Amino acid sequence: MNKKNNFKIITPNITENLDNISHDISLREDSLIELKFIENITIEGQNAKKICMKEIIFKNVVFKNNDFNSADLTDVRFEKCDLSNADFTNAIMCRVEFVNCKITGINLTESGLRNVLFQNCIGKYSLFRFSKCTQLLFKDSMLIGSDFYKSTFSKIVFENCNLMDSEMCETKLNGIDLSTCEIDGINITLDSLKGCIIRPDQLMCFASVLGVVIKETY
Protein backbone atom coordinates (compact mmCIF):
# COMPACT_ATOMS: atom_id res chain seq x y z
CA MET A 1 0.00 0.00 0.00
CA ASN A 2 1.34 3.40 -0.89
CA LYS A 3 -0.03 5.51 1.94
CA LYS A 4 1.34 8.72 0.54
CA ASN A 5 -0.66 8.34 -2.65
CA ASN A 6 -3.49 6.37 -1.04
CA PHE A 7 -3.85 3.68 -3.66
CA LYS A 8 -2.83 0.09 -4.06
CA ILE A 9 -1.52 -1.69 -7.13
CA ILE A 10 -3.69 -4.75 -7.63
CA THR A 11 -1.40 -7.68 -8.37
CA PRO A 12 -2.06 -10.35 -11.01
CA ASN A 13 -4.56 -13.00 -9.98
CA ILE A 14 -2.90 -16.17 -11.26
CA THR A 15 -3.88 -19.70 -10.33
CA GLU A 16 -1.22 -22.12 -9.06
CA ASN A 17 -2.27 -24.80 -11.56
CA LEU A 18 -0.48 -23.63 -14.70
CA ASP A 19 0.60 -25.66 -17.70
CA ASN A 20 4.40 -25.48 -17.81
CA ILE A 21 5.94 -24.74 -21.21
CA SER A 22 9.70 -24.69 -21.86
CA HIS A 23 9.72 -25.38 -25.59
CA ASP A 24 8.86 -23.40 -28.73
CA ILE A 25 5.40 -21.90 -28.65
CA SER A 26 3.28 -20.40 -31.42
CA LEU A 27 1.43 -17.16 -30.68
CA ARG A 28 -1.11 -16.46 -33.40
CA GLU A 29 -3.12 -13.38 -34.28
CA ASP A 30 -6.48 -13.11 -32.54
CA SER A 31 -5.83 -16.21 -30.43
CA LEU A 32 -6.31 -16.84 -26.70
CA ILE A 33 -3.49 -18.14 -24.52
CA GLU A 34 -4.12 -18.72 -20.83
CA LEU A 35 -3.08 -20.64 -17.71
CA LYS A 36 0.56 -21.06 -18.78
CA PHE A 37 3.96 -20.90 -17.07
CA ILE A 38 6.35 -20.16 -19.92
CA GLU A 39 10.07 -20.16 -19.12
CA ASN A 40 13.58 -20.34 -20.55
CA ILE A 41 12.66 -19.94 -24.22
CA THR A 42 12.92 -17.39 -27.03
CA ILE A 43 9.74 -16.26 -28.75
CA GLU A 44 10.64 -14.79 -32.11
CA GLY A 45 8.91 -13.50 -35.23
CA GLN A 46 5.35 -14.09 -34.08
CA ASN A 47 2.44 -12.23 -35.67
CA ALA A 48 0.29 -12.02 -32.56
CA LYS A 49 -1.88 -8.97 -33.20
CA LYS A 50 -4.96 -8.82 -30.97
CA ILE A 51 -3.79 -11.81 -28.97
CA CYS A 52 -5.47 -12.30 -25.60
CA MET A 53 -3.31 -13.47 -22.68
CA LYS A 54 -4.80 -14.44 -19.32
CA GLU A 55 -3.18 -15.84 -16.18
CA ILE A 56 0.32 -16.31 -17.57
CA ILE A 57 3.80 -16.17 -16.08
CA PHE A 58 6.72 -15.54 -18.42
CA LYS A 59 10.10 -16.22 -16.79
CA ASN A 60 13.49 -15.90 -18.46
CA VAL A 61 11.80 -15.46 -21.83
CA VAL A 62 13.38 -13.48 -24.67
CA PHE A 63 11.00 -11.76 -27.09
CA LYS A 64 12.39 -10.91 -30.55
CA ASN A 65 10.63 -9.24 -33.49
CA ASN A 66 7.09 -10.04 -32.37
CA ASP A 67 3.99 -8.00 -33.21
CA PHE A 68 1.68 -7.67 -30.19
CA ASN A 69 -0.28 -4.73 -31.59
CA SER A 70 -3.67 -4.40 -29.84
CA ALA A 71 -2.90 -7.28 -27.46
CA ASP A 72 -5.08 -7.78 -24.39
CA LEU A 73 -3.19 -8.86 -21.26
CA THR A 74 -4.93 -9.64 -17.97
CA ASP A 75 -3.23 -11.15 -14.91
CA VAL A 76 0.20 -11.55 -16.53
CA ARG A 77 3.65 -11.50 -14.95
CA PHE A 78 6.96 -11.02 -16.79
CA GLU A 79 9.96 -11.98 -14.67
CA LYS A 80 13.57 -11.65 -15.84
CA CYS A 81 12.39 -11.32 -19.43
CA ASP A 82 13.89 -9.40 -22.34
CA LEU A 83 11.16 -7.40 -24.10
CA SER A 84 13.49 -4.95 -25.83
CA ASN A 85 11.71 -3.19 -28.72
CA ALA A 86 8.58 -5.31 -28.22
CA ASP A 87 5.59 -3.77 -30.01
CA PHE A 88 2.57 -3.45 -27.72
CA THR A 89 1.02 -0.49 -29.53
CA ASN A 90 -2.67 -0.06 -28.65
CA ALA A 91 -2.43 -2.84 -26.06
CA ILE A 92 -4.71 -3.19 -23.05
CA MET A 93 -2.99 -4.31 -19.86
CA CYS A 94 -4.71 -4.98 -16.55
CA ARG A 95 -2.95 -6.40 -13.49
CA VAL A 96 0.39 -6.90 -15.23
CA GLU A 97 3.86 -6.97 -13.69
CA PHE A 98 7.28 -6.44 -15.25
CA VAL A 99 9.89 -7.45 -12.67
CA ASN A 100 13.65 -7.48 -13.30
CA CYS A 101 12.98 -7.14 -17.02
CA LYS A 102 14.79 -5.46 -19.90
CA ILE A 103 12.21 -3.29 -21.66
CA THR A 104 14.53 -1.01 -23.64
CA GLY A 105 12.57 0.54 -26.50
CA ILE A 106 9.32 -1.24 -25.65
CA ASN A 107 6.46 0.39 -27.55
CA LEU A 108 3.31 1.00 -25.48
CA THR A 109 2.08 3.91 -27.57
CA GLU A 110 -1.67 4.56 -27.27
CA SER A 111 -2.06 1.71 -24.79
CA GLY A 112 -4.43 1.46 -21.85
CA LEU A 113 -2.57 0.47 -18.67
CA ARG A 114 -4.26 -0.21 -15.34
CA ASN A 115 -2.65 -1.71 -12.23
CA VAL A 116 0.73 -2.24 -13.89
CA LEU A 117 4.03 -2.58 -12.02
CA PHE A 118 7.47 -1.91 -13.48
CA GLN A 119 10.08 -2.92 -10.89
CA ASN A 120 13.86 -3.11 -11.31
CA CYS A 121 13.49 -2.71 -15.07
CA ILE A 122 15.88 -1.34 -17.67
CA GLY A 123 13.59 0.74 -19.85
CA LYS A 124 15.72 3.18 -21.81
CA TYR A 125 13.81 4.86 -24.66
CA SER A 126 10.56 3.11 -23.76
CA LEU A 127 7.49 4.60 -25.44
CA PHE A 128 4.34 5.41 -23.47
CA ARG A 129 3.15 8.32 -25.60
CA PHE A 130 -0.61 8.93 -25.82
CA SER A 131 -1.18 6.11 -23.31
CA LYS A 132 -3.84 6.14 -20.60
CA CYS A 133 -2.13 5.14 -17.36
CA THR A 134 -4.12 4.41 -14.21
CA GLN A 135 -2.59 3.06 -10.99
CA LEU A 136 0.94 2.43 -12.23
CA LEU A 137 4.06 2.01 -10.12
CA PHE A 138 7.51 2.54 -11.60
CA LYS A 139 10.01 1.41 -8.97
CA ASP A 140 13.82 1.28 -9.02
CA SER A 141 13.85 1.41 -12.81
CA MET A 142 16.02 3.04 -15.45
CA LEU A 143 13.81 5.05 -17.80
CA ILE A 144 16.40 7.28 -19.45
CA GLY A 145 15.02 8.83 -22.62
CA SER A 146 11.55 7.39 -22.10
CA ASP A 147 8.66 9.08 -23.88
CA PHE A 148 5.44 9.93 -22.04
CA TYR A 149 4.29 12.61 -24.49
CA LYS A 150 0.58 13.40 -24.07
CA SER A 151 0.04 10.46 -21.73
CA THR A 152 -2.84 10.61 -19.27
CA PHE A 153 -1.76 9.96 -15.67
CA SER A 154 -4.08 8.93 -12.84
CA LYS A 155 -2.52 7.64 -9.61
CA ILE A 156 1.03 7.17 -10.88
CA VAL A 157 4.11 6.68 -8.72
CA PHE A 158 7.73 7.03 -9.79
CA GLU A 159 9.94 5.70 -6.99
CA ASN A 160 13.74 5.81 -7.28
CA CYS A 161 13.69 5.93 -11.08
CA ASN A 162 16.11 7.46 -13.55
CA LEU A 163 14.05 9.72 -15.81
CA MET A 164 16.93 11.68 -17.29
CA ASP A 165 16.22 13.08 -20.78
CA SER A 166 12.67 11.74 -20.72
CA GLU A 167 9.79 13.39 -22.60
CA MET A 168 6.90 14.69 -20.49
CA CYS A 169 5.50 17.47 -22.68
CA GLU A 170 1.72 17.88 -22.55
CA THR A 171 1.45 15.28 -19.79
CA LYS A 172 -0.10 16.61 -16.60
CA LEU A 173 2.13 15.93 -13.60
CA ASN A 174 -0.14 17.48 -10.98
CA GLY A 175 0.40 15.53 -7.75
CA ILE A 176 3.13 13.32 -9.28
CA ASP A 177 6.11 12.98 -6.92
CA LEU A 178 9.47 12.98 -8.69
CA SER A 179 11.50 13.80 -5.58
CA THR A 180 13.21 10.38 -5.45
CA CYS A 181 14.07 10.36 -9.16
CA GLU A 182 16.86 11.58 -11.40
CA ILE A 183 15.31 14.13 -13.75
CA ASP A 184 18.18 16.02 -15.40
CA GLY A 185 17.37 16.88 -19.00
CA ILE A 186 13.66 16.08 -18.70
CA ASN A 187 11.66 17.80 -21.44
CA ILE A 188 8.51 19.40 -20.11
CA THR A 189 6.23 22.39 -20.54
CA LEU A 190 5.22 24.83 -17.82
CA ASP A 191 1.60 23.73 -17.98
CA SER A 192 2.59 20.09 -17.51
CA LEU A 193 4.85 20.92 -14.57
CA LYS A 194 2.14 22.58 -12.49
CA GLY A 195 1.56 20.74 -9.23
CA CYS A 196 4.51 18.36 -9.65
CA ILE A 197 6.35 17.44 -6.43
CA ILE A 198 10.14 17.85 -6.51
CA ARG A 199 13.10 18.41 -4.17
CA PRO A 200 14.52 21.95 -3.80
CA ASP A 201 17.74 20.97 -5.58
CA GLN A 202 15.78 19.67 -8.56
CA LEU A 203 14.44 23.15 -9.31
CA MET A 204 17.48 23.83 -11.49
CA CYS A 205 16.24 21.16 -13.92
CA PHE A 206 13.23 23.35 -14.71
CA ALA A 207 14.88 26.79 -14.75
CA SER A 208 14.46 27.25 -18.51
CA VAL A 209 10.81 26.18 -18.35
CA LEU A 210 10.13 28.61 -15.53
CA GLY A 211 11.96 31.37 -17.38
CA VAL A 212 14.37 32.04 -14.52
CA VAL A 213 18.11 32.19 -14.11
CA ILE A 214 19.47 30.47 -11.01
CA LYS A 215 22.54 32.27 -9.71
CA GLU A 216 24.91 30.65 -7.29
CA THR A 217 26.27 32.89 -4.56
CA TYR A 218 29.33 32.31 -2.47
C-alpha positions as CSV (number, residue, x, y, z in Angstrom):
1,M,0.0,0.0,0.0
2,N,1.3,3.4,-0.9
3,K,0.0,5.5,1.9
4,K,1.3,8.7,0.5
5,N,-0.7,8.3,-2.7
6,N,-3.5,6.4,-1.0
7,F,-3.8,3.7,-3.7
8,K,-2.8,0.1,-4.1
9,I,-1.5,-1.7,-7.1
10,I,-3.7,-4.8,-7.6
11,T,-1.4,-7.7,-8.4
12,P,-2.1,-10.4,-11.0
13,N,-4.6,-13.0,-10.0
14,I,-2.9,-16.2,-11.3
15,T,-3.9,-19.7,-10.3
16,E,-1.2,-22.1,-9.1
17,N,-2.3,-24.8,-11.6
18,L,-0.5,-23.6,-14.7
19,D,0.6,-25.7,-17.7
20,N,4.4,-25.5,-17.8
21,I,5.9,-24.7,-21.2
22,S,9.7,-24.7,-21.9
23,H,9.7,-25.4,-25.6
24,D,8.9,-23.4,-28.7
25,I,5.4,-21.9,-28.7
26,S,3.3,-20.4,-31.4
27,L,1.4,-17.2,-30.7
28,R,-1.1,-16.5,-33.4
29,E,-3.1,-13.4,-34.3
30,D,-6.5,-13.1,-32.5
31,S,-5.8,-16.2,-30.4
32,L,-6.3,-16.8,-26.7
33,I,-3.5,-18.1,-24.5
34,E,-4.1,-18.7,-20.8
35,L,-3.1,-20.6,-17.7
36,K,0.6,-21.1,-18.8
37,F,4.0,-20.9,-17.1
38,I,6.4,-20.2,-19.9
39,E,10.1,-20.2,-19.1
40,N,13.6,-20.3,-20.6
41,I,12.7,-19.9,-24.2
42,T,12.9,-17.4,-27.0
43,I,9.7,-16.3,-28.8
44,E,10.6,-14.8,-32.1
45,G,8.9,-13.5,-35.2
46,Q,5.4,-14.1,-34.1
47,N,2.4,-12.2,-35.7
48,A,0.3,-12.0,-32.6
49,K,-1.9,-9.0,-33.2
50,K,-5.0,-8.8,-31.0
51,I,-3.8,-11.8,-29.0
52,C,-5.5,-12.3,-25.6
53,M,-3.3,-13.5,-22.7
54,K,-4.8,-14.4,-19.3
55,E,-3.2,-15.8,-16.2
56,I,0.3,-16.3,-17.6
57,I,3.8,-16.2,-16.1
58,F,6.7,-15.5,-18.4
59,K,10.1,-16.2,-16.8
60,N,13.5,-15.9,-18.5
61,V,11.8,-15.5,-21.8
62,V,13.4,-13.5,-24.7
63,F,11.0,-11.8,-27.1
64,K,12.4,-10.9,-30.5
65,N,10.6,-9.2,-33.5
66,N,7.1,-10.0,-32.4
67,D,4.0,-8.0,-33.2
68,F,1.7,-7.7,-30.2
69,N,-0.3,-4.7,-31.6
70,S,-3.7,-4.4,-29.8
71,A,-2.9,-7.3,-27.5
72,D,-5.1,-7.8,-24.4
73,L,-3.2,-8.9,-21.3
74,T,-4.9,-9.6,-18.0
75,D,-3.2,-11.2,-14.9
76,V,0.2,-11.6,-16.5
77,R,3.7,-11.5,-14.9
78,F,7.0,-11.0,-16.8
79,E,10.0,-12.0,-14.7
80,K,13.6,-11.6,-15.8
81,C,12.4,-11.3,-19.4
82,D,13.9,-9.4,-22.3
83,L,11.2,-7.4,-24.1
84,S,13.5,-4.9,-25.8
85,N,11.7,-3.2,-28.7
86,A,8.6,-5.3,-28.2
87,D,5.6,-3.8,-30.0
88,F,2.6,-3.5,-27.7
89,T,1.0,-0.5,-29.5
90,N,-2.7,-0.1,-28.7
91,A,-2.4,-2.8,-26.1
92,I,-4.7,-3.2,-23.1
93,M,-3.0,-4.3,-19.9
94,C,-4.7,-5.0,-16.5
95,R,-3.0,-6.4,-13.5
96,V,0.4,-6.9,-15.2
97,E,3.9,-7.0,-13.7
98,F,7.3,-6.4,-15.3
99,V,9.9,-7.5,-12.7
100,N,13.7,-7.5,-13.3
101,C,13.0,-7.1,-17.0
102,K,14.8,-5.5,-19.9
103,I,12.2,-3.3,-21.7
104,T,14.5,-1.0,-23.6
105,G,12.6,0.5,-26.5
106,I,9.3,-1.2,-25.7
107,N,6.5,0.4,-27.6
108,L,3.3,1.0,-25.5
109,T,2.1,3.9,-27.6
110,E,-1.7,4.6,-27.3
111,S,-2.1,1.7,-24.8
112,G,-4.4,1.5,-21.8
113,L,-2.6,0.5,-18.7
114,R,-4.3,-0.2,-15.3
115,N,-2.6,-1.7,-12.2
116,V,0.7,-2.2,-13.9
117,L,4.0,-2.6,-12.0
118,F,7.5,-1.9,-13.5
119,Q,10.1,-2.9,-10.9
120,N,13.9,-3.1,-11.3
121,C,13.5,-2.7,-15.1
122,I,15.9,-1.3,-17.7
123,G,13.6,0.7,-19.9
124,K,15.7,3.2,-21.8
125,Y,13.8,4.9,-24.7
126,S,10.6,3.1,-23.8
127,L,7.5,4.6,-25.4
128,F,4.3,5.4,-23.5
129,R,3.2,8.3,-25.6
130,F,-0.6,8.9,-25.8
131,S,-1.2,6.1,-23.3
132,K,-3.8,6.1,-20.6
133,C,-2.1,5.1,-17.4
134,T,-4.1,4.4,-14.2
135,Q,-2.6,3.1,-11.0
136,L,0.9,2.4,-12.2
137,L,4.1,2.0,-10.1
138,F,7.5,2.5,-11.6
139,K,10.0,1.4,-9.0
140,D,13.8,1.3,-9.0
141,S,13.8,1.4,-12.8
142,M,16.0,3.0,-15.4
143,L,13.8,5.0,-17.8
144,I,16.4,7.3,-19.5
145,G,15.0,8.8,-22.6
146,S,11.6,7.4,-22.1
147,D,8.7,9.1,-23.9
148,F,5.4,9.9,-22.0
149,Y,4.3,12.6,-24.5
150,K,0.6,13.4,-24.1
151,S,0.0,10.5,-21.7
152,T,-2.8,10.6,-19.3
153,F,-1.8,10.0,-15.7
154,S,-4.1,8.9,-12.8
155,K,-2.5,7.6,-9.6
156,I,1.0,7.2,-10.9
157,V,4.1,6.7,-8.7
158,F,7.7,7.0,-9.8
159,E,9.9,5.7,-7.0
160,N,13.7,5.8,-7.3
161,C,13.7,5.9,-11.1
162,N,16.1,7.5,-13.5
163,L,14.0,9.7,-15.8
164,M,16.9,11.7,-17.3
165,D,16.2,13.1,-20.8
166,S,12.7,11.7,-20.7
167,E,9.8,13.4,-22.6
168,M,6.9,14.7,-20.5
169,C,5.5,17.5,-22.7
170,E,1.7,17.9,-22.5
171,T,1.5,15.3,-19.8
172,K,-0.1,16.6,-16.6
173,L,2.1,15.9,-13.6
174,N,-0.1,17.5,-11.0
175,G,0.4,15.5,-7.8
176,I,3.1,13.3,-9.3
177,D,6.1,13.0,-6.9
178,L,9.5,13.0,-8.7
179,S,11.5,13.8,-5.6
180,T,13.2,10.4,-5.4
181,C,14.1,10.4,-9.2
182,E,16.9,11.6,-11.4
183,I,15.3,14.1,-13.8
184,D,18.2,16.0,-15.4
185,G,17.4,16.9,-19.0
186,I,13.7,16.1,-18.7
187,N,11.7,17.8,-21.4
188,I,8.5,19.4,-20.1
189,T,6.2,22.4,-20.5
190,L,5.2,24.8,-17.8
191,D,1.6,23.7,-18.0
192,S,2.6,20.1,-17.5
193,L,4.8,20.9,-14.6
194,K,2.1,22.6,-12.5
195,G,1.6,20.7,-9.2
196,C,4.5,18.4,-9.7
197,I,6.4,17.4,-6.4
198,I,10.1,17.9,-6.5
199,R,13.1,18.4,-4.2
200,P,14.5,21.9,-3.8
201,D,17.7,21.0,-5.6
202,Q,15.8,19.7,-8.6
203,L,14.4,23.1,-9.3
204,M,17.5,23.8,-11.5
205,C,16.2,21.2,-13.9
206,F,13.2,23.4,-14.7
207,A,14.9,26.8,-14.7
208,S,14.5,27.2,-18.5
209,V,10.8,26.2,-18.4
210,L,10.1,28.6,-15.5
211,G,12.0,31.4,-17.4
212,V,14.4,32.0,-14.5
213,V,18.1,32.2,-14.1
214,I,19.5,30.5,-11.0
215,K,22.5,32.3,-9.7
216,E,24.9,30.6,-7.3
217,T,26.3,32.9,-4.6
218,Y,29.3,32.3,-2.5
